[in-house]
């Protein structure tokens, strides 16, 4: 996954992962999905900021990324 080079900045911002139906950044979901995360800290902390899980690509990533599989919520 990487930022696309096509499209305007506002389109990229609107189509970023945090606005995609496949993205889940809920702290409880992150803690349940990543064994040992609570040992390192917490998914409720500022460290994860806008990170989350992509159900489409089965990846942990930043909500600011985007890809060609974006689908609005």
N, C-alpha and C positions, 0 to 999 in steps of 0.2 A: 504494500500500500504506500502510495506517495501522493503528494500534492500534484494535481494536474496542472499542466502548463497552459491549457486552453481555457477560455472563458474569462470574464472579468472578476475582479476581486470580490464584488458583492455576490456574484453567483457562487463563487467558491465558498464564501462564508455561509451562505444559505444552505449549500449542499455538503456541509461538513458532517462528519460522523455523528456528532452529538445531536444532529437533527434527523438522523436516519432511523428508519423503523427497526433495523438490525442491531442498533447500538443500545447498550444498557449500562448506565453509569451508577446505578443504585448501589450505595455502600453495602447493604446487606447481601446483594447478589454477588458483588465482588468478593466479599469475605467468604461466602459459601462456595464460590467457584475456584478460589485460589487457596489451596491448603497451605497453612503456615503464614498467611498474610498478617494475621493478628499478632503473631510473634514479632514481626518486624515493625508493627505499629497498628494502624487501623485504616480501613477504607473510608472512614469518616474524617480523616485528617486532611489538611491542606496539601499534603504531598501528592495525592491522587488528582487533585484539582478537578479537571474535567475529563479524566481518563475513564475508560470503560471497556466493556467486552463487546466484540463484534460477533454476532451469532452467524453471520454469513461466512466469515473467514476464520472463525474460531481463534481470534487474536485479542490480546489486550493492547489497547492503543489509546492515543490521545483523541479527544473529541474534536480536535481541530483538523485532523486528517480528513481526506475524502478520496473516493475512488469511483470507478465507473458503475459500480453496483448500487449506488445511492438510491434509496427509495424514501420519499418523505413520509413522516409519521402520519 
